[in-house]
Structure formats: structure tokens, C-alpha cells
């Protein structure tokens, strides 16, 4: 696939796609989802996760792969928690939102998003609302709504995030 065709399919600029390809830019989750969807693969496949067994996926804590690291433009830290599951409908991550918003940017992508706070507290900004969640609290929303989150306090919170996008098909659906 050419840079031009990938840019057109994903709705991104050719310049940005080139920077991602050359590892000069790190895409946000929503951008990574657009790129993966353009290829017809998952975000985990996009970042090179191995696809050993597809029926069962066990990922030990020390085996999780970082998707974005602290210090990137958006400041978020994500770890993949189901990378080797090839035919899946969900994209589960452990997210550590930054302590401060890096800029005024809000994120949006197709699908639905579920957040469950594992530790700490977070603030989630959605249109017309700011929601504070603590350990054990959950939030489910349509992810086409512009949104962002940040950790509250002095330490980054840990949040289980599960995203499901449209057009995700199970292995069984592919064989029909």
C-alpha cells in the first residue's frame, strides 16, 4: 500500500503517515485504530504482536508491550493486554493517563469505549461534562464523542480501557 492510498484510506495526511512509518511520530490510539482499520487488522497486529494460539490468550504482566510511553506528545502510556488474540472484537489496554493535559486536544474514534479504574483517580472530559472516577468506578461511552482523560493527584492512575470499533468480526464470522 502506498503512502497516498494509506493516507486516503485512514483520513490522515501523507506527511503524518510517513512520520509514523519512520518512527518520527507516535500515533494516538484513535489514529492507530484508523491505520489498523485501513489495513483490515487490529492495533495489536499493527504494532507487531505475535499471533501464536488464537483460541486462548494469556498475557502475563511482565509480557505486556507498551504502545505509547510517557513523554510522547499526548503524555499517555498504554500497554496491550490481549495482543496475541488475532480474531478479536475488542482492543483492551492498561492506560496511565498523564497528570496534566498536554494541550487542548480531544480524541475521538469510531466505536465504543469502556474504562474501569484499577488504581488512583481520573478526570474524563466529554462534551459538556467532566466526570471524576475513582478506584472501582467504570465509564462506558460512544467513542465518537470527543474525549480525553488525566490522572488526578500526584501519581498516574491505572485504567483498564476496552475499545470496540465497528466492523470487528470474529473468526467464525470470517468463515461464513
C-alpha positions, -999 to +999 in steps of 0.1 A: +000+000+000+014+034-009+016+063+015-010+081-006-035+053-005-030+047+032-034+084+039-066+084+019-080+053+035-072+064+070-081+101+066-046+111+078-021+133+059+006+116+039+032+136+059+020+122+092+017+086+079+053+089+067+064+101+101+047+072+118+063+048+094+098+063+101+091+063+138+093+101+139+058+103+153+038+081+177+001+078+168-027+082+194-050+052+200-076+068+177-050+073+150-036+038+154-072+025+151-076+044+118-044+030+104-052-006+116-087-004+101-072+008+068-051-024+067-080-046+080-061-056+111-061-049+148-040-023+166-020-051+182-012-066+148-002-031+136+025-029+163+038-063+155+023-086+182+028-123+177-002-145+169+006-179+184-027-195+195-059-178+187-084-196+209-069-186+242-048-156+250-028-153+283-006-122+287+014-121+319+021-087+335+058-087+325+048-097+289+027-066+282+040-044+254+040-007+257+021+011+229+028+047+239+053+057+265+054+087+289+070+117+273+051+113+240+032+143+226-001+133+243+016+120+275-005+088+277+010+054+285-007+023+271+001-014+274-015-041+252-032-068+273-045-092+246-020-088+218-018-124+206-055-128+202-058-125+164-095-126+158-110-104+185-137-078+186-122-057+215-089-038+220-081-040+257-053-018+272-040-007+305-038+031+303-020+055+326-033+090+318-010+119+322-012+141+353-017+172+332-033+177+298-006+184+273-028+207+252-065+213+243-067+183+221-097+159+224-097+124+209-125+107+190-128+075+171-155+052+159-169+025+182-175+023+219-152+026+249-152+012+284-130+024+312-125+007+346-103+025+372-079-001+387-060+024+409-059+061+415-084+087+403-090+102+368-110+130+353-126+123+319-137+152+297-167+146+274-189+172+256-204+193+284-192+171+312-162+164+333-165+131+352-143+121+381-138+083+386-120+066+414-108+030+420-136+006+411-156+031+391-164+025+354-175+046+324-189+034+291-195+058+262-197+062+225-161+070+215-171+092+186-177+118+213-146+140+217-129+129+250-097+129+270-086+119+304-060+127+330-049+113+363-057+133+395-034+135+424+004+130+424+006+096+408-006+083+374-038+062+377-041+028+361-072+022+340-084-008+321-097+005+287-116-016+263-124-003+228-146-019+203-148-004+168-173-011+140-167-038+116-148-060+140-156-096+132-149-128+150-131-157+134-164-175+130-179-146+111-150-145+087-156-182+078-193-177+069 
